[in-house]
Amino acid sequence: MKIYHKRIKGDGRGGFWGDFGEIDMGWSYGEISQENIFPGEKIHYHKTGTTYFLGLAGVGLIEVEGERVELIKDMLLRIDPGEKYRVLTPRKIPFTWIVVCTSKDPKEKVVIE
């Protein structure tokens, strides 16, 4: 058995569990509130990993392959390997979510811009 405690991301907008090489899946937590405005992220994709976004609270806008999707509470969004995506902005604050990627290999994430 191994227990992983959440670590805060450098930008303070969420957290993650397990480092590269320590865990075989990516687990992250994101939160955008009025005090913590999100600047957006770069479009990227994963070569082999499938990414799952689970909406926990609020509403957020996520771009997948050029299409804008509103992630709401209790909605699970699946992004397949090779599909380009990014979190754009919250629509209803606070916007919180959990992301699970089936790969935690830093070499398989490709940033487009």
N, C-alpha and C positions, 0 to 999 in steps of 0.2 A: 504494500500500500504506500502511496505517496500523496501528500496533501500540498496543494499549491495555493498560496494566498495572493490575492489581487495586488498588483503593483500599479502605481499611478504612472501614466504616460508623461513624457517630458513636457507636453504642452498643457497638462492639467485637465484635459477634456475627457478623460476616461481612464481605463486601466486595461491590464492584460494579465493572463496567467501563464507562466512558463516561458523560459527563454528559448531561442533557437538551439537545437541540439538537445534540449532538455525534455521537450514534449513533442509529440508527433502531429498535433493538431493546433491550429491557431485559435485562441479564445480571447476575445476583446470585449470591452464594455465602452460605450460612448454616451456622453451626456452633453447637451447643449442647453444652457439656460440664459436668461437675460444678462446675467453677470459674466457669462462665458460664451461670447459670440464666436461662432465657427466660421473660419475663413474659407471653408471648402477644402477639397483635396484634389490631387491630380488624378486624371483618368489612368486606370491601370487594369491589369488582368492577371490571372494566375494560369500558368501553363498546364498544371495537373490538378490543382485544388479546386473543389467546389466550395463556394462561399454561401453561408446562410445568414441572413439578417433577421432577427426577431425583434419586433417592435414591443417595447415595454410601456412607454408613456408618450403622450403627445403625438405629433405628426411630423415626419421628415421627408424631404424630397431627395430621392436617389436617382441618378441617371444610369441606365443600363442600355448599352448599345444605342445611345442617342435618344432613347425613350425615357421620359420622366415618370417615375413611379412614386406615389405617396405611400410611405410605410407608416402604418397606423398600429396602435396597440393590439397585441395578440395576432398580428399578421406575420407570416414567415415568408421571406423572399429568398428564392434560390437563384444563384448566379453560377452558371456552368463554366468549366475551364475555357479560357479563350474569350469569354464575353467581357468587354470593356465596361468598367463602372467607376462611379465615385459618389460620395455623399456630397450633396450640394448645399442644402440649407434647411433649417427647421421651418415648418409651417405653423406648428402649435408648440409653444414652449411650456414646460421643459420637454425636450425630445430626448428620450433615452432608448438605447437598443443594446443588444448583444449580437456579436458577430462570431461565427464559428467557420473556420476554413479547414478543410480536410487535409491540408498540407501546412507544415511549419518550416519549410525549406526556404531560406531567404533568396536562393537562386531562381526560384520558380515564379516570383512576382516580377512583372514587367511594367514599369512606369512609362506611360506614353508621352505626357507633357510635363 
